Amino acid sequence: MEKILVIDDEKATLAMFHLLLDAYGYSVLTAESGAAGLELFGKERPSIVLTDIKMAGIDGFEVLQRIKEIDPVTEVIVITGHGDMDLAIQAFNLNASDFINKPIQKNALDSALRRAEDRLKLTRTYAQHISCRQVDGITILDIRENLTSLSEQALIEAFEHASAQGSGKLLLHFDKHSSINGAGIAVLIHLLSESHKRNQVVAIAGLSEYFQKILKMVGITRFAQIFDNEEDALRQI
């Protein structure tokens, strides 16, 4: 059962959300303030959060920022007053997933929840195609997917996890059928640049000759060596 957290300082609004979301089959958590909501989020880690923007103390903007710092893939839907488009835009700039207006309309809530669930499914699917292992003191990140903007978050999280394993050497091992588009190359360059700053040795292996040429053309070899296969990479890095 998917956990969902609602943060709002109006008890009547919380009661309405609890009744409705429980009927939808969610495991519903509620909090009457931003501080209480953040504490509950830390304990329960719901995958979807609905938060009002205008609250005393810790407001919805701070809630949104802090949740995204803890878990960037959490779907955060912000609740704004009717016509507060400027607030909605600010929330989107802080990586809010969606927004709905008060008074809450069932069709708007349904649409926002449906979009959130679709994005969660997509993120989890991509996460299943990236895994981490250790061979002879070298951390290997196996990537069994096409690298696009859709897989960006899963790759960033896996890369950070692999880098935190303590090994000074990291191998990005692609499945032979993997491909990389422009957005995938952009995130790869960013991650490799950060590794270069940390003096981490990174290599890439497994891509077809065509994609190897593309990576060399865009300057990836400034940050990582490129090999035909895993065996060659493990011998030489």
N, C-alpha and C positions, 0 to 999 in steps of 0.2 A: 504494500500500500504506500503510495507516494505521500511524503510528508509535505505539508504546506504551512507556512507561518504568516499570520496576519498581524500587523502592528498598526494600532490606531488608538488615539486617546479618547475616542467616543465609545462607551460601553454598548450603546445600541447598535453601532456599526459592527463591532466585534461579534455581537450576538447574531446579527443578520448573516455575516460571513460564515460563522461557525455552522449555523443551520444549513445554509446553502451548500457549502463545500463538503460538509459531512454527507449530505445527500448525494453528492457527486462521487463519493467513495474515497476522498482524501482522509489522511490522518491529520486533523486540524490542530494547530497550535496557535495561541493568541497571546498578545502582550499589549499592555495599556500605555507603554512609553517606549521611546527609542532605546533607552538604556536597558529596560527589561527585555526588549526584543533582541538586542545584540547578545545579551547573556543567554537567552534561550536558543538563539541560533548557534552559539558556540557549543552548547551541550547537545543539541538535537541534529544539527546540520541538515535542515530541510532543503530540498532541491529547488523549491519555489517559495519566494517571499513576496507578499503584498504589503507595502508600507505607505501610510499617509505621508505627505510632504510636510504639511504644517502641523507641527507638534511642539509643545513646550520642551525646553531642555535640548536633548539630542533630536534634531529634526530629521525628516526623511532623507535629505541630501547626505547627511553624515552617516546615517544608517546604510544608505546605498554604497557610499565610498568604502566603509569599513567591511561590509559584507563582501564586496568585490576584492578587497585586499586579502581577506581570509580564503575565499573560494571564488575565483573569477568566473566559473561556469554556472554558478547559481543564477537562476532566472529571477530577477527582481522587477516586479511590476509596481509602478508608483501610482498612488491615488492622489489626484489633484481636484481642486474645486472647479466647477464648470467654467470654462473659458480661460483657465490659467495656462494658456499655451506657452507662455514664456517659461513657466516652471517646468512644463513637460520637456521643452527643448533643453533646459539646463540639465534635467535628469538624463536625457539621452546622451548629452555630452559627457556624463559621468558613467556611461555604459549601462543605463537602465535597459531592460529588455522590452518594456512596453509601458503604456499608461492607460488608466481608465479614469473617468470623471465622476465626481459626486454630483447629484445622487446616482448611485450605482445602477446601471442598466444591465439586466441579465444577459442580453445578447452581446454587449461589449465585454463583459466579464468572460463569457463563454469563448469569445474569439481570442482574447488575451491568453487565457489558459490553454487553449488549443495550440496557439503559436509557441507558447513556452514548452509544452509537452513535446511538440515536434522537434524543437531545437535540442531538448534534452536527449531525445532518442538519437538524433544525428551525432551529438557529441559523444554519447556512449558507444555508438557504433564505431566511430573513428578511434576512440580510445582502445577498443578491443584489438585494433590492427597495429598497435604500437606496443612493444614490450621490451624489457630490459634484462640483460644477463651479464655475467662476468666470465671472462676467459683469460687465464694467465695474467690477472691483474689489470686487464683492459676491460672497460665497460662498453658493452655492445648494445646499441639501440636498434632493434629490428623493426623496420618500417614496411608493412605489408599493405600498402595502399597508394593511391595517387595523391601527391602532395599539392593541395589547393588551398584556397582561403577557408574552405569548410573544415579542413583538418588542422588549421592553424593553432587553435587553442589546445587541442590534444597533443600536438607536437611540442608546443612550448612547455606544457606541464611535464611531458615525458623527458624532454631535454633537461629541464631543471632538476627532475628527480635523478636522472642518470649522472648529471654533473655533481650532485650532492653525495654520490656514493663514495667519494673520496679518491677515486682514481684520477691520476693526472692525464690519462689517455682515454679518448672516447672515439668509438667507431660507429658511424651511421651506416648500417647495413640495410640496403634497399632490396626488396624482392625484385627479381629480374623483370617482372611485368610492370613495375611501378613507373609512373611518369610524374613530371613536375611542370606546373604551369607558371605564369609570371608571378602570381601571388605567392605560390609556394617557394619560388626562388627568393622573393623579397624577404619572407620570414626566415628562410635558411641563412641568407646573408646576415641578417640581424643577429641570429643566434650564434653563428660562427664568429662574428665580430666581437660579441661579448665574451666568448670563450678565449679568443685571441688576447683580449685585454687581461684575462686571468692567467695567461701563459699555459693554457690547457692545450695539449696536442690533440687535434681532431683529424680523423680521416673519413673518407666516404668510399663505399664499395658496393658493387652489385648492380649499378645502373647500366643500361645499354650504352653502346658506343655513341649513339646519337645524343643522349642526355649528358653523357660525359663531356662531349664537345660543347654543348650549350653552357654547362657550368664553367668550363674553362674560359669560354668567350666572355662571360659576365664577371670574371675575376674571382671566382670561388677559391682558386688555388692560392690566393694570398693568405687564406685562412686555414685551408685544409688540403691534404694530399688526396688524390683520387686514384682508386685502384679498381681493377676489373672484378676482383672477387675478395671474399673475406680472408682466405688463406694468405694471399699476397699482402694484404693490409696488416694482418697480425704479425707477419714476419718482419715487416719493414718499419712499423711505427714504434 
